[in-house]
Amino acid sequence: MTGKWSVIGVFDRVMAPKFPVFHPLAFYLKLGDVEGRYAFKVELRDADDRRVGLIEGIQLEVKVPSQSFEVGFHAPPLPLEKPGKYQFQLYINDEFVASVPLDVLQVQIQPPSVPPPA
């Protein structure tokens, strides 16, 4: 209601005990000096630059020129096939704008310790 955003739980690393894993995500963008219609596309690419995920169809129209505009959206769970380096690539109106890295790590889950019998 205030028009303010709270960005909580920001991360650049995903840890999973086994693969493939599907990870839910949300995106927050702050754009400067905008007016007009915008179509957003986010590609998830693996270390071999192969597209393994795609989020598209998000459109926005800014009718009043502003110094900055904020938008947030949820993404469907994205497939992470194996550990490694991934990257999100942001396109606005089919023009590459920015990329953000994502490290995906495989971790071992330790079984809970059981106290010795008394």
MOPAC internal coordinates of N, CA, C and O (Angstrom, degrees):
PM7 1SCF
backbone

  N    0.0000 0     0.00 0     0.00 0    0    0    0
  C    1.4470 1     0.00 0     0.00 0    1    0    0
  C    1.5226 1   111.51 1     0.00 0    2    1    0
  O    1.2310 1   120.21 1   156.68 1    3    2    1
  N    1.3323 1   117.21 1   -23.32 1    3    2    1
  C    1.4644 1   119.75 1  -178.35 1    5    3    2
  C    1.5173 1   112.10 1   -89.07 1    6    5    3
  O    1.2310 1   120.69 1   166.81 1    7    6    5
  N    1.3387 1   116.29 1   -13.19 1    7    6    5
  C    1.4577 1   119.56 1  -176.22 1    9    7    6
  C    1.5192 1   112.71 1    81.87 1   10    9    7
  O    1.2310 1   120.38 1  -174.91 1   11   10    9
  N    1.3287 1   116.88 1     5.09 1   11   10    9
  C    1.4616 1   120.76 1   179.38 1   13   11   10
  C    1.5214 1   109.49 1   -96.22 1   14   13   11
  O    1.2310 1   120.85 1   -29.39 1   15   14   13
  N    1.3242 1   115.97 1   150.61 1   15   14   13
  C    1.4598 1   122.38 1   179.90 1   17   15   14
  C    1.5197 1   109.25 1  -109.44 1   18   17   15
  O    1.2310 1   120.63 1   -34.82 1   19   18   17
  N    1.3146 1   116.41 1   145.18 1   19   18   17
  C    1.4613 1   122.92 1   169.11 1   21   19   18
  C    1.5197 1   106.33 1  -116.93 1   22   21   19
  O    1.2310 1   120.90 1   -60.05 1   23   22   21
  N    1.3105 1   115.88 1   119.95 1   23   22   21
  C    1.4584 1   120.88 1   179.97 1   25   23   22
  C    1.5279 1   106.66 1  -107.13 1   26   25   23
  O    1.2310 1   121.31 1   -70.94 1   27   26   25
  N    1.3395 1   115.11 1   109.06 1   27   26   25
  C    1.4598 1   121.78 1  -172.90 1   29   27   26
  C    1.5288 1   108.36 1  -124.63 1   30   29   27
  O    1.2310 1   120.56 1   -37.09 1   31   30   29
  N    1.3081 1   116.54 1   142.91 1   31   30   29
  C    1.4628 1   120.29 1   176.21 1   33   31   30
  C    1.5145 1   113.10 1    77.97 1   34   33   31
  O    1.2310 1   120.04 1  -144.51 1   35   34   33
  N    1.3253 1   117.54 1    35.49 1   35   34   33
  C    1.4602 1   121.86 1   179.19 1   37   35   34
  C    1.5251 1   108.71 1   -71.80 1   38   37   35
  O    1.2310 1   120.39 1   -45.42 1   39   38   37
  N    1.3077 1   116.86 1   134.58 1   39   38   37
  C    1.4561 1   120.00 1  -179.62 1   41   39   38
  C    1.5193 1   110.63 1  -146.09 1   42   41   39
  O    1.2310 1   121.27 1   -21.36 1   43   42   41
  N    1.3292 1   115.18 1   158.64 1   43   42   41
  C    1.4638 1   121.75 1   175.35 1   45   43   42
  C    1.5215 1   110.32 1  -130.72 1   46   45   43
  O    1.2310 1   121.02 1  -162.19 1   47   46   45
  N    1.3502 1   115.66 1    17.81 1   47   46   45
  C    1.4559 1   121.48 1  -177.75 1   49   47   46
  C    1.5265 1   108.57 1  -145.28 1   50   49   47
  O    1.2310 1   121.25 1   -44.40 1   51   50   49
  N    1.3222 1   115.21 1   135.60 1   51   50   49
  C    1.4580 1   121.66 1   174.79 1   53   51   50
  C    1.5184 1   107.33 1  -119.77 1   54   53   51
  O    1.2310 1   120.50 1   -46.67 1   55   54   53
  N    1.3191 1   116.65 1   133.33 1   55   54   53
  C    1.4608 1   121.39 1   178.32 1   57   55   54
  C    1.5258 1   108.34 1  -118.50 1   58   57   55
  O    1.2310 1   120.75 1   -46.87 1   59   58   57
  N    1.3315 1   116.17 1   133.13 1   59   58   57
  C    1.4614 1   120.86 1  -178.80 1   61   59   58
  C    1.5251 1   109.07 1  -142.67 1   62   61   59
  O    1.2310 1   120.32 1   -33.00 1   63   62   61
  N    1.3400 1   116.98 1   147.00 1   63   62   61
  C    1.4669 1   119.44 1   179.50 1   65   63   62
  C    1.5210 1   113.61 1   -80.24 1   66   65   63
  O    1.2310 1   120.02 1   156.93 1   67   66   65
  N    1.3359 1   117.57 1   -23.07 1   67   66   65
  C    1.4645 1   120.19 1   179.05 1   69   67   66
  C    1.5269 1   109.85 1  -149.83 1   70   69   67
  O    1.2310 1   121.72 1   -16.83 1   71   70   69
  N    1.3035 1   114.32 1   163.17 1   71   70   69
  C    1.4597 1   121.32 1  -176.24 1   73   71   70
  C    1.5153 1   109.29 1  -131.78 1   74   73   71
  O    1.2310 1   119.74 1   -26.49 1   75   74   73
  N    1.3306 1   118.10 1   153.51 1   75   74   73
  C    1.4674 1   127.49 1    -0.53 1   77   75   74
  C    1.5253 1   111.17 1   -71.61 1   78   77   75
  O    1.2310 1   121.53 1   -21.59 1   79   78   77
  N    1.3268 1   114.68 1   158.41 1   79   78   77
  C    1.4516 1   121.92 1   177.26 1   81   79   78
  C    1.5307 1   106.85 1  -133.99 1   82   81   79
  O    1.2310 1   120.69 1   -33.13 1   83   82   81
  N    1.3230 1   116.28 1   146.87 1   83   82   81
  C    1.4668 1   121.63 1   176.31 1   85   83   82
  C    1.5166 1   107.13 1  -110.97 1   86   85   83
  O    1.2310 1   120.80 1   -53.76 1   87   86   85
  N    1.3240 1   116.07 1   126.24 1   87   86   85
  C    1.4611 1   120.84 1  -174.16 1   89   87   86
  C    1.5264 1   110.38 1  -118.82 1   90   89   87
  O    1.2310 1   120.07 1   -54.48 1   91   90   89
  N    1.3530 1   117.46 1   125.52 1   91   90   89
  C    1.4658 1   120.12 1   176.74 1   93   91   90
  C    1.5273 1   110.32 1   -74.89 1   94   93   91
  O    1.2310 1   120.37 1   -33.76 1   95   94   93
  N    1.3163 1   116.89 1   146.24 1   95   94   93
  C    1.4616 1   121.72 1  -178.89 1   97   95   94
  C    1.5203 1   110.17 1  -142.72 1   98   97   95
  O    1.2310 1   121.68 1   -18.04 1   99   98   97
  N    1.3160 1   114.40 1   161.96 1   99   98   97
  C    1.4563 1   122.04 1   170.11 1  101   99   98
  C    1.5256 1   106.75 1  -138.11 1  102  101   99
  O    1.2310 1   120.83 1   -27.53 1  103  102  101
  N    1.3122 1   116.01 1   152.47 1  103  102  101
  C    1.4611 1   121.47 1  -178.09 1  105  103  102
  C    1.5219 1   109.88 1  -122.43 1  106  105  103
  O    1.2310 1   121.13 1   -34.79 1  107  106  105
  N    1.3140 1   115.45 1   145.21 1  107  106  105
  C    1.4584 1   123.06 1   174.34 1  109  107  106
  C    1.5216 1   106.80 1  -128.53 1  110  109  107
  O    1.2310 1   120.87 1   -50.12 1  111  110  109
  N    1.3135 1   115.95 1   129.88 1  111  110  109
  C    1.4646 1   121.11 1   178.74 1  113  111  110
  C    1.5163 1   109.10 1  -127.86 1  114  113  111
  O    1.2310 1   121.16 1   -41.43 1  115  114  113
  N    1.3046 1   115.38 1   138.57 1  115  114  113
  C    1.4557 1   121.09 1   171.74 1  117  115  114
  C    1.5168 1   106.43 1  -120.00 1  118  117  115
  O    1.2310 1   121.07 1   -62.83 1  119  118  117
  N    1.3146 1   115.56 1   117.17 1  119  118  117
  C    1.4591 1   121.53 1  -176.74 1  121  119  118
  C    1.5181 1   109.31 1  -108.58 1  122  121  119
  O    1.2310 1   121.02 1   -38.24 1  123  122  121
  N    1.3050 1   115.65 1   141.76 1  123  122  121
  C    1.4509 1   120.10 1   179.74 1  125  123  122
  C    1.5222 1   111.99 1  -106.16 1  126  125  123
  O    1.2310 1   120.98 1   -33.89 1  127  126  125
  N    1.3324 1   115.73 1   146.11 1  127  126  125
  C    1.4631 1   122.49 1   172.77 1  129  127  126
  C    1.5310 1   112.00 1    54.56 1  130  129  127
  O    1.2310 1   120.58 1  -117.71 1  131  130  129
  N    1.3275 1   116.49 1    62.29 1  131  130  129
  C    1.4638 1   120.74 1  -175.13 1  133  131  130
  C    1.5240 1   112.27 1  -118.19 1  134  133  131
  O    1.2310 1   121.69 1   -32.34 1  135  134  133
  N    1.3254 1   114.38 1   147.66 1  135  134  133
  C    1.4572 1   123.66 1   171.04 1  137  135  134
  C    1.5203 1   106.18 1  -164.60 1  138  137  135
  O    1.2310 1   120.68 1   -43.37 1  139  138  137
  N    1.3259 1   116.30 1   136.63 1  139  138  137
  C    1.4533 1   120.28 1   178.11 1  141  139  138
  C    1.5143 1   112.06 1   118.59 1  142  141  139
  O    1.2310 1   121.10 1    16.31 1  143  142  141
  N    1.3478 1   115.50 1  -163.69 1  143  142  141
  C    1.4637 1   122.28 1  -178.67 1  145  143  142
  C    1.5272 1   109.66 1  -101.45 1  146  145  143
  O    1.2310 1   121.51 1   -40.90 1  147  146  145
  N    1.3223 1   114.71 1   139.10 1  147  146  145
  C    1.4543 1   120.56 1  -177.96 1  149  147  146
  C    1.5255 1   110.18 1  -134.56 1  150  149  147
  O    1.2310 1   120.80 1   -45.15 1  151  150  149
  N    1.3106 1   116.07 1   134.85 1  151  150  149
  C    1.4638 1   122.80 1   173.85 1  153  151  150
  C    1.5247 1   106.77 1  -113.87 1  154  153  151
  O    1.2310 1   120.66 1   -53.82 1  155  154  153
  N    1.3401 1   116.35 1   126.18 1  155  154  153
  C    1.4595 1   122.37 1  -177.07 1  157  155  154
  C    1.5184 1   109.99 1  -103.04 1  158  157  155
  O    1.2310 1   121.40 1   -36.64 1  159  158  157
  N    1.3210 1   114.92 1   143.36 1  159  158  157
  C    1.4578 1   121.78 1   173.47 1  161  159  158
  C    1.5189 1   106.93 1  -142.33 1  162  161  159
  O    1.2310 1   120.86 1   -44.45 1  163  162  161
  N    1.3341 1   115.96 1   135.55 1  163  162  161
  C    1.4554 1   121.31 1   176.76 1  165  163  162
  C    1.5228 1   107.11 1  -124.66 1  166  165  163
  O    1.2310 1   121.04 1   -54.71 1  167  166  165
  N    1.3174 1   115.61 1   125.29 1  167  166  165
  C    1.4606 1   121.17 1   176.05 1  169  167  166
  C    1.5155 1   108.25 1  -107.30 1  170  169  167
  O    1.2310 1   120.69 1   -40.93 1  171  170  169
  N    1.3259 1   116.28 1   139.07 1  171  170  169
  C    1.4574 1   121.87 1   170.62 1  173  171  170
  C    1.5167 1   106.42 1  -102.85 1  174  173  171
  O    1.2310 1   120.31 1   -56.95 1  175  174  173
  N    1.3341 1   117.01 1   123.05 1  175  174  173
  C    1.4683 1   122.08 1  -177.78 1  177  175  174
  C    1.5188 1   109.61 1  -120.37 1  178  177  175
  O    1.2310 1   121.19 1   -37.04 1  179  178  177
  N    1.3448 1   115.34 1   142.96 1  179  178  177
  C    1.4623 1   119.91 1   179.38 1  181  179  178
  C    1.5283 1   110.33 1   -88.10 1  182  181  179
  O    1.2310 1   120.71 1     4.97 1  183  182  181
  N    1.3278 1   116.24 1  -175.03 1  183  182  181
  C    1.4765 1   121.22 1  -176.49 1  185  183  182
  C    1.5193 1   112.54 1   -63.91 1  186  185  183
  O    1.2310 1   120.03 1   158.05 1  187  186  185
  N    1.3327 1   117.55 1   -21.95 1  187  186  185
  C    1.4657 1   121.81 1   177.34 1  189  187  186
  C    1.5302 1   112.07 1   -91.17 1  190  189  187
  O    1.2310 1   120.15 1  -168.33 1  191  190  189
  N    1.3328 1   117.32 1    11.67 1  191  190  189
  C    1.4660 1   124.75 1  -178.67 1  193  191  190
  C    1.5368 1   112.04 1    62.26 1  194  193  191
  O    1.2310 1   120.95 1  -151.97 1  195  194  193
  N    1.3250 1   115.79 1    28.03 1  195  194  193
  C    1.4511 1   121.51 1   177.36 1  197  195  194
  C    1.5255 1   108.01 1   -93.25 1  198  197  195
  O    1.2310 1   120.44 1   -48.91 1  199  198  197
  N    1.3269 1   116.77 1   131.09 1  199  198  197
  C    1.4638 1   119.89 1   178.75 1  201  199  198
  C    1.5264 1   109.20 1   -72.38 1  202  201  199
  O    1.2310 1   120.87 1   -59.42 1  203  202  201
  N    1.3477 1   115.94 1   120.58 1  203  202  201
  C    1.4622 1   121.01 1  -179.31 1  205  203  202
  C    1.5228 1   111.94 1  -114.97 1  206  205  203
  O    1.2310 1   120.17 1   174.28 1  207  206  205
  N    1.3142 1   117.27 1    -5.72 1  207  206  205
  C    1.4592 1   121.64 1   177.65 1  209  207  206
  C    1.5071 1   110.44 1  -155.29 1  210  209  207
  O    1.2310 1   121.15 1   -29.10 1  211  210  209
  N    1.3245 1   115.40 1   150.90 1  211  210  209
  C    1.4643 1   120.37 1  -178.09 1  213  211  210
  C    1.5171 1   109.41 1  -146.40 1  214  213  211
  O    1.2310 1   121.08 1   -48.89 1  215  214  213
  N    1.3219 1   115.54 1   131.11 1  215  214  213
  C    1.4616 1   122.30 1   173.62 1  217  215  214
  C    1.5183 1   105.47 1  -123.33 1  218  217  215
  O    1.2310 1   120.61 1   -59.12 1  219  218  217
  N    1.3205 1   116.43 1   120.88 1  219  218  217
  C    1.4685 1   119.48 1   178.38 1  221  219  218
  C    1.5138 1   109.67 1  -148.28 1  222  221  219
  O    1.2310 1   121.00 1    -4.10 1  223  222  221
  N    1.3157 1   115.69 1   175.90 1  223  222  221
  C    1.4543 1   120.62 1  -179.75 1  225  223  222
  C    1.5093 1   113.50 1    93.61 1  226  225  223
  O    1.2310 1   120.25 1  -176.26 1  227  226  225
  N    1.3351 1   117.12 1     3.74 1  227  226  225
  C    1.4639 1   120.38 1   178.56 1  229  227  226
  C    1.5209 1   107.44 1   -90.50 1  230  229  227
  O    1.2310 1   121.24 1   -59.67 1  231  230  229
  N    1.3274 1   115.23 1   120.33 1  231  230  229
  C    1.4581 1   119.87 1  -177.71 1  233  231  230
  C    1.5157 1   109.50 1  -125.81 1  234  233  231
  O    1.2310 1   121.56 1   -27.76 1  235  234  233
  N    1.2982 1   114.62 1   152.24 1  235  234  233
  C    1.4533 1   121.24 1  -175.47 1  237  235  234
  C    1.5208 1   108.33 1  -146.13 1  238  237  235
  O    1.2310 1   121.17 1   -39.71 1  239  238  237
  N    1.3186 1   115.37 1   140.29 1  239  238  237
  C    1.4639 1   119.12 1   174.23 1  241  239  238
  C    1.5188 1   108.34 1  -125.88 1  242  241  239
  O    1.2310 1   121.08 1   -53.92 1  243  242  241
  N    1.3265 1   115.54 1   126.08 1  243  242  241
  C    1.4604 1   122.42 1   177.39 1  245  243  242
  C    1.5195 1   106.29 1  -108.78 1  246  245  243
  O    1.2310 1   120.73 1   -68.05 1  247  246  245
  N    1.3259 1   116.20 1   111.95 1  247  246  245
  C    1.4591 1   120.42 1  -175.06 1  249  247  246
  C    1.5214 1   113.46 1   -89.48 1  250  249  247
  O    1.2310 1   120.80 1   153.81 1  251  250  249
  N    1.3209 1   116.07 1   -26.19 1  251  250  249
  C    1.4610 1   120.20 1  -179.19 1  253  251  250
  C    1.5209 1   107.77 1  -112.08 1  254  253  251
  O    1.2310 1   119.84 1   -54.98 1  255  254  253
  N    1.3289 1   117.90 1   125.02 1  255  254  253
  C    1.4697 1   119.73 1  -179.89 1  257  255  254
  C    1.5261 1   110.44 1   -56.14 1  258  257  255
  O    1.2310 1   121.00 1   -42.32 1  259  258  257
  N    1.3134 1   115.69 1   137.68 1  259  258  257
  C    1.4586 1   119.65 1  -179.43 1  261  259  258
  C    1.5229 1   109.73 1  -138.44 1  262  261  259
  O    1.2310 1   121.32 1   -21.73 1  263  262  261
  N    1.3118 1   115.08 1   158.27 1  263  262  261
  C    1.4525 1   119.32 1   176.41 1  265  263  262
  C    1.5185 1   110.32 1   -71.72 1  266  265  263
  O    1.2310 1   120.35 1   144.30 1  267  266  265
  N    1.3267 1   116.94 1   -35.70 1  267  266  265
  C    1.4589 1   120.08 1   176.79 1  269  267  266
  C    1.5239 1   109.40 1  -151.45 1  270  269  267
  O    1.2310 1   121.61 1   -24.32 1  271  270  269
  N    1.3198 1   114.52 1   155.68 1  271  270  269
  C    1.4534 1   121.20 1  -179.77 1  273  271  270
  C    1.5184 1   107.66 1  -140.89 1  274  273  271
  O    1.2310 1   120.48 1   -42.96 1  275  274  273
  N    1.3296 1   116.69 1   137.04 1  275  274  273
  C    1.4549 1   121.23 1  -178.39 1  277  275  274
  C    1.5166 1   110.37 1  -114.97 1  278  277  275
  O    1.2310 1   121.17 1   -37.95 1  279  278  277
  N    1.3245 1   115.37 1   142.05 1  279  278  277
  C    1.4581 1   120.72 1   177.66 1  281  279  278
  C    1.5259 1   108.32 1  -145.25 1  282  281  279
  O    1.2310 1   120.84 1   -35.59 1  283  282  281
  N    1.3043 1   116.01 1   144.41 1  283  282  281
  C    1.4570 1   121.80 1   175.97 1  285  283  282
  C    1.5100 1   109.25 1  -133.93 1  286  285  283
  O    1.2310 1   120.14 1   -32.03 1  287  286  285
  N    1.3175 1   117.34 1   147.97 1  287  286  285
  C    1.4542 1   120.49 1   177.72 1  289  287  286
  C    1.5231 1   110.40 1  -154.12 1  290  289  287
  O    1.2310 1   121.38 1   -29.76 1  291  290  289
  N    1.3253 1   114.96 1   150.24 1  291  290  289
  C    1.4676 1   121.89 1   177.08 1  293  291  290
  C    1.5172 1   108.71 1   -88.03 1  294  293  291
  O    1.2310 1   121.35 1   -32.98 1  295  294  293
  N    1.3182 1   115.02 1   147.02 1  295  294  293
  C    1.4574 1   121.71 1   176.31 1  297  295  294
  C    1.5211 1   108.33 1  -112.30 1  298  297  295
  O    1.2310 1   120.25 1   -29.24 1  299  298  297
  N    1.3171 1   117.13 1   150.76 1  299  298  297
  C    1.4615 1   118.32 1   172.87 1  301  299  298
  C    1.5336 1   108.55 1   -66.46 1  302  301  299
  O    1.2310 1   119.68 1   -22.34 1  303  302  301
  N    1.3336 1   118.21 1   157.66 1  303  302  301
  C    1.4697 1   119.10 1   177.70 1  305  303  302
  C    1.5288 1   110.55 1   -54.47 1  306  305  303
  O    1.2310 1   121.03 1   -51.28 1  307  306  305
  N    1.3258 1   115.64 1   128.72 1  307  306  305
  C    1.4634 1   121.19 1  -177.21 1  309  307  306
  C    1.5206 1   110.61 1   -96.98 1  310  309  307
  O    1.2310 1   120.09 1   -37.34 1  311  310  309
  N    1.3310 1   117.43 1   142.66 1  311  310  309
  C    1.4661 1   120.97 1  -177.49 1  313  311  310
  C    1.5324 1   111.72 1   -78.91 1  314  313  311
  O    1.2310 1   121.00 1   -51.92 1  315  314  313
  N    1.3030 1   115.69 1   128.08 1  315  314  313
  C    1.4596 1   122.10 1   172.54 1  317  315  314
  C    1.5221 1   105.69 1  -116.14 1  318  317  315
  O    1.2310 1   120.82 1   -74.93 1  319  318  317
  N    1.3288 1   116.03 1   105.07 1  319  318  317
  C    1.4660 1   121.32 1  -170.63 1  321  319  318
  C    1.5185 1   113.98 1   -76.41 1  322  321  319
  O    1.2310 1   120.81 1   149.44 1  323  322  321
  N    1.3482 1   116.06 1   -30.56 1  323  322  321
  C    1.4635 1   119.71 1  -175.81 1  325  323  322
  C    1.5215 1   108.63 1  -159.09 1  326  325  323
  O    1.2310 1   120.29 1   -16.58 1  327  326  325
  N    1.3441 1   117.04 1   163.42 1  327  326  325
  C    1.4605 1   119.15 1   175.86 1  329  327  326
  C    1.5306 1   110.27 1   -64.42 1  330  329  327
  O    1.2310 1   120.87 1   -26.07 1  331  330  329
  N    1.3173 1   115.95 1   153.93 1  331  330  329
  C    1.4548 1   120.37 1   176.79 1  333  331  330
  C    1.5111 1   112.06 1   149.13 1  334  333  331
  O    1.2310 1   121.77 1    12.83 1  335  334  333
  N    1.3124 1   114.22 1  -167.17 1  335  334  333
  C    1.4649 1   121.34 1   179.73 1  337  335  334
  C    1.5203 1   108.89 1   -96.62 1  338  337  335
  O    1.2310 1   121.31 1   -49.82 1  339  338  337
  N    1.3202 1   115.10 1   130.18 1  339  338  337
  C    1.4500 1   123.04 1   176.77 1  341  339  338
  C    1.5159 1   107.55 1  -122.89 1  342  341  339
  O    1.2310 1   120.96 1    -9.00 1  343  342  341
  N    1.3235 1   115.76 1   171.00 1  343  342  341
  C    1.4493 1   119.15 1   176.48 1  345  343  342
  C    1.5217 1   109.57 1  -153.40 1  346  345  343
  O    1.2310 1   121.96 1   -41.36 1  347  346  345
  N    1.3341 1   113.86 1   138.64 1  347  346  345
  C    1.4480 1   120.76 1   173.40 1  349  347  346
  C    1.5236 1   107.36 1   -91.63 1  350  349  347
  O    1.2310 1   120.40 1   -46.45 1  351  350  349
  N    1.3191 1   116.83 1   133.55 1  351  350  349
  C    1.4603 1   121.34 1   176.16 1  353  351  350
  C    1.5215 1   108.29 1  -118.48 1  354  353  351
  O    1.2310 1   121.00 1   -55.47 1  355  354  353
  N    1.3184 1   115.70 1   124.53 1  355  354  353
  C    1.4611 1   122.34 1  -178.31 1  357  355  354
  C    1.5220 1   109.68 1   -98.97 1  358  357  355
  O    1.2310 1   121.31 1   -50.26 1  359  358  357
  N    1.3353 1   115.10 1   129.74 1  359  358  357
  C    1.4686 1   122.21 1   174.91 1  361  359  358
  C    1.5186 1   107.89 1  -121.19 1  362  361  359
  O    1.2310 1   121.13 1   -44.27 1  363  362  361
  N    1.3175 1   115.44 1   135.73 1  363  362  361
  C    1.4591 1   120.91 1   173.28 1  365  363  362
  C    1.5193 1   106.87 1  -122.40 1  366  365  363
  O    1.2310 1   121.28 1   -56.35 1  367  366  365
  N    1.3388 1   115.15 1   123.65 1  367  366  365
  C    1.4703 1   121.62 1  -174.89 1  369  367  366
  C    1.5271 1   110.54 1    52.08 1  370  369  367
  O    1.2310 1   121.12 1  -135.27 1  371  370  369
  N    1.3313 1   115.46 1    44.73 1  371  370  369
  C    1.4703 1   124.57 1   178.00 1  373  371  370
  C    1.5229 1   114.19 1    63.98 1  374  373  371
  O    1.2310 1   119.87 1  -164.75 1  375  374  373
  N    1.3204 1   117.85 1    15.25 1  375  374  373
  C    1.4617 1   121.55 1   177.13 1  377  375  374
  C    1.5243 1   108.98 1  -110.50 1  378  377  375
  O    1.2310 1   120.74 1   -52.00 1  379  378  377
  N    1.3415 1   116.19 1   128.00 1  379  378  377
  C    1.4626 1   120.41 1   178.86 1  381  379  378
  C    1.5200 1   109.51 1   -61.63 1  382  381  379
  O    1.2310 1   120.61 1   -47.68 1  383  382  381
  N    1.3493 1   116.44 1   132.32 1  383  382  381
  C    1.4599 1   121.67 1  -177.44 1  385  383  382
  C    1.5236 1   112.26 1  -116.16 1  386  385  383
  O    1.2310 1   120.50 1   134.56 1  387  386  385
  N    1.3463 1   116.64 1   -45.44 1  387  386  385
  C    1.4600 1   118.98 1  -175.30 1  389  387  386
  C    1.5209 1   110.14 1  -164.25 1  390  389  387
  O    1.2310 1   121.41 1   -16.68 1  391  390  389
  N    1.3388 1   114.90 1   163.32 1  391  390  389
  C    1.4599 1   120.04 1   173.66 1  393  391  390
  C    1.5239 1   108.72 1  -134.41 1  394  393  391
  O    1.2310 1   121.58 1   -26.83 1  395  394  393
  N    1.3270 1   114.58 1   153.17 1  395  394  393
  C    1.4551 1   121.50 1   179.66 1  397  395  394
  C    1.5258 1   107.62 1  -136.20 1  398  397  395
  O    1.2310 1   119.85 1   -50.41 1  399  398  397
  N    1.3443 1   117.89 1   129.59 1  399  398  397
  C    1.4707 1   119.77 1  -178.50 1  401  399  398
  C    1.5263 1   111.96 1   -77.86 1  402  401  399
  O    1.2310 1   121.70 1   -25.12 1  403  402  401
  N    1.3294 1   114.36 1   154.88 1  403  402  401
  C    1.4623 1   122.58 1   174.38 1  405  403  402
  C    1.5210 1   107.50 1  -139.47 1  406  405  403
  O    1.2310 1   120.33 1   -60.39 1  407  406  405
  N    1.3266 1   116.98 1   119.61 1  407  406  405
  C    1.4624 1   121.64 1   176.41 1  409  407  406
  C    1.5211 1   108.52 1   -93.38 1  410  409  407
  O    1.2310 1   120.77 1   -48.07 1  411  410  409
  N    1.3282 1   116.14 1   131.93 1  411  410  409
  C    1.4551 1   121.73 1   179.70 1  413  411  410
  C    1.5205 1   107.83 1  -117.77 1  414  413  411
  O    1.2310 1   120.75 1   -59.15 1  415  414  413
  N    1.3261 1   116.18 1   120.85 1  415  414  413
  C    1.4532 1   122.37 1  -173.79 1  417  415  414
  C    1.5254 1   111.09 1  -119.20 1  418  417  415
  O    1.2310 1   121.13 1   -35.36 1  419  418  417
  N    1.3284 1   115.43 1   144.64 1  419  418  417
  C    1.4593 1   119.58 1   172.75 1  421  419  418
  C    1.5216 1   107.75 1   -95.36 1  422  421  419
  O    1.2310 1   120.55 1   -48.82 1  423  422  421
  N    1.3170 1   116.56 1   131.18 1  423  422  421
  C    1.4624 1   121.56 1  -178.66 1  425  423  422
  C    1.5193 1   109.60 1  -123.38 1  426  425  423
  O    1.2310 1   121.28 1   -27.73 1  427  426  425
  N    1.2968 1   115.16 1   152.27 1  427  426  425
  C    1.4630 1   121.07 1   175.55 1  429  427  426
  C    1.5211 1   107.91 1   -93.72 1  430  429  427
  O    1.2310 1   120.83 1   -46.78 1  431  430  429
  N    1.3120 1   116.01 1   133.22 1  431  430  429
  C    1.4483 1   120.36 1   177.13 1  433  431  430
  C    1.5268 1   107.43 1   -95.80 1  434  433  431
  O    1.2310 1   121.18 1   -57.54 1  435  434  433
  N    1.3130 1   115.36 1   122.46 1  435  434  433
  C    1.4527 1   120.47 1   178.92 1  437  435  434
  C    1.5282 1   109.07 1   -80.82 1  438  437  435
  O    1.2310 1   120.34 1   -46.23 1  439  438  437
  N    1.3226 1   116.95 1   133.77 1  439  438  437
  C    1.4676 1   117.66 1   176.08 1  441  439  438
  C    1.5119 1   110.17 1   -64.14 1  442  441  439
  O    1.2310 1   120.33 1   -30.36 1  443  442  441
  N    1.3256 1   116.98 1   149.64 1  443  442  441
  C    1.4681 1   118.15 1  -179.89 1  445  443  442
  C    1.5305 1   110.20 1   -61.98 1  446  445  443
  O    1.2310 1   121.16 1   -38.31 1  447  446  445
  N    1.3121 1   115.39 1   141.69 1  447  446  445
  C    1.4598 1   118.64 1   179.34 1  449  447  446
  C    1.5213 1   109.65 1   -78.00 1  450  449  447
  O    1.2310 1   121.44 1   -36.82 1  451  450  449
  N    1.3147 1   114.85 1   143.18 1  451  450  449
  C    1.4621 1   121.00 1  -179.63 1  453  451  450
  C    1.5114 1   106.85 1  -108.47 1  454  453  451
  O    1.2310 1   120.10 1   -52.33 1  455  454  453
  N    1.3266 1   117.42 1   127.67 1  455  454  453
  C    1.4584 1   118.56 1   179.66 1  457  455  454
  C    1.5391 1   110.70 1   -64.77 1  458  457  455
  O    1.2310 1   120.00 1   -33.86 1  459  458  457
  N    1.3282 1   117.60 1   146.14 1  459  458  457
  C    1.4617 1   120.22 1   179.09 1  461  459  458
  C    1.5317 1   110.30 1   -63.89 1  462  461  459
  O    1.2310 1   120.99 1   -30.22 1  463  462  461
  N    1.3446 1   115.71 1   149.78 1  463  462  461
  C    1.4681 1   118.13 1   179.39 1  465  463  462
  C    1.5284 1   110.19 1   -62.83 1  466  465  463
  O    1.2310 1   121.46 1   -33.07 1  467  466  465
  N    1.3224 1   114.80 1   146.93 1  467  466  465
  C    1.4715 1   120.35 1  -177.69 1  469  467  466
  C    1.4939 1   112.34 1   -82.16 1  470  469  467
  O    1.2310 1   120.10 1   180.00 1  471  470  469

